[in-house]
Amino acid sequence: MIVMRARYFAAAVVVLCVGGCGQSPQPPTALPSAQFRQYLSEEETNEGRDAQAKQLADGSASKSDYEGAVARLKQCLAKRGITLVNHGWSPVNHQRMGLWYSNLSLPDDVVAAYGDQCHAAHLASVEERYAQQHPPRMAPPLLRQTTTCLSDSKVTTSGRERSLPDLLKSAGSDRERIVYDCVSQAAEKLYPKTPFVIS
């Protein structure tokens, strides 16, 4: 099952969520009663932001910085009885981990609101800097399956592509939908039990 939704960073991009997207740090909707309620104390929020600032003080975000921030996110969620499910680095771009939240006893919008606030306090700045400093690269098996699909769809590639942006550039703006479809089909085949975002 593929769920398409909009997600916003510096600019709006279309993303596909593959593998049955559960609760995530960027939910498509949340009820106002949960979305606008402050679940984290000001002290905890500031502590998390201070920890991120220390990690980024040298101007860079390393893999260990990212993983350390994820560990703090996990602790923040655990205090609320929410499990952080970590599917590892995204095979689509290796810029972000596939992180999903779970607590079956709480409403989804409440879990999402907790997740948003813990994510903002403990991970968001490090995650953004890491993505800025590490160019996207697609996992080789996923890249091979995708280019085969594109070839079958009469979309020509050069063989030098290493990332989703490379594939989109080679295909041309009028064939972007085909590229996303091929990536999602290849991802479902290679990683059937791993939900992640294609962006």
N, C-alpha and C positions, 0 to 999 in steps of 0.2 A: 504494500500500500504506500502511495506517495502522497504527501501532504504539501501543498505549495502555499507559501505565505511570504509576506514582505518583512524584511529585517533591515534596520538602518544602522549604518556606521557613519563614516564621513559622507557617504552618498547612498542613495537607495539602491538596493540590489535585489534581484529575485533569487530566492533560495528554494531548494527542494529538500525536504526532510525524508530520508530513506530509512526503512526498517521499522516502521511503527513508532513514530516519535512519541515519547512519553512526556512527562513533565520536564520542562527545560528552563534554563536561565532567561530565555527570551520568549515568554508565552505570547501567542497571538492576541489573546484577550484575557482580561481578568476583571472580576466584578469590582466596582468602585469601593465597596465596603472593605475588601481585602487589599486592593491595589494601593489605596491611599492611607492605609493604617501603618503606623510606624511600629515595626516589630523589634527592631534592634535599638538598644539604648544609644544615646549620643556618644557615651564613653566608648562603647564597643565599636561603633562606626568610626570614630576618630582613631582608635587604636589600629584598626584594620587599614585605614588610609595612611596612617603614619608608617606602618610596616611596608606598604607598597612604595611609599616615597623613599624609604631607606633602600629598598631593592633597586630603585631607579635612580638613585643619587649619582651614579657614575654615568648616567645617560644611556644605559643599555639594559636590555632584558635578556637574560640567558635562559637556557632550558631549565636549569636548576632554580632560577628565580620563579619561573612559571610554575614548576612543580611545587615549590614552597608555598606559593600563593594558593594553589589548589588544595594543599594540605590544610591551610588556614580556613579555606572555604568549607572543607569537609567538617572541621571542628565546629564552625559556626552553625552549620546545618544540624549536626549531631546534637547540639544543645537543645534543639527544637524537636528532636525525635525524627528528623528527616535524613534519609540515607542518600549519600552522593554516589551515583553509579557512574564510574569513569570507564569509558570505552577506549581510552587512549587517544593518541594523536590521529587526527582526521586523515584518512588516506587520500582525500581529495586535495588537501593543500598543506598538510603538516604544519599549519600555523596555529591551530587551536585543538584542544582536546574535546572529545564528545562527552559532555557532562550533562547528566540527567538527574532529576530529583524524584524521590519516591517516599511516600507515606500514605498507605492506603486508608488510614483512619481519618485523614484530614481532607477537606474539599480541595480539588485541584487548584482553585484560585488562591487559596491560602498557602498551599505549598509553593506555588509560583511566586507569590508575594514575598514569602520568606526567602526563597531562592534569589529573587531580584536584589533584595537588600543585602544578603550575605555576599552575593557576587559583586555588587558595587563596592562594598566595604573592603573586601579581601582580594579580589582578582581583577576587576575590570581594567584598571590602569596598566597593570603588568601585561595582561592579555593583549591589550591594544598596542602597547609598545613592542611586544614580541612579534606581533603580526606585521608591524611596520618595518621591523628590522630583519625579518627572515622572509625572503621571497617565497611565494607559493611553489610547491613541487608535488606532483601527483605520484602516488605509489606506482612503481613500474607495472605490476600486474593489472592495476586499474587502468593505467594509461594504454596498455596493449589492448585490453578488451574494448576500451572506448574507441580507439583508432580503428579497430576492426569493424565496429558498429558503424562508424562514420563512413568508412570505405564502402560498406554494404549499402549505405544510404546515399552513395554518390557524392560524398563530401570529401574533397581532396585535402590531405595534410602533407606537410613537408618531411615528416619523420624527425624533425628537430624539436618538436614541441615537448615541453617538460611539465606544463601546468595547465590548469583550466583556462587562464587568460590566454595562453599560447594557442590553445585549441580554438577558442572563440575568435581570436584574431585571424587564424588561418581559414576558418569556416566563413567568416564574413557576417555582418550584422543581420542579413536576411536568413541566416541559418542557425542562429543562436539556439532556437528551440530544439533543433535536432541535436545539437551538442549536449544540452542539458538532459534530453531524453536518453541519449546514449550513455552518458555518465551514470544516470540513475539506474538504467538497466544493468550496466556492468557492475555497479555497486551492489545491487540486490543479488546478483549472481555470486559475487565474490565474498560479500559480507552480509549474508541473509539475516543474521541475528544481531547486527550491530547498527543501531540507529545513529545517523550523523547528518549534518547539514551540508548541502552542496552549495558553495558560494564562491 
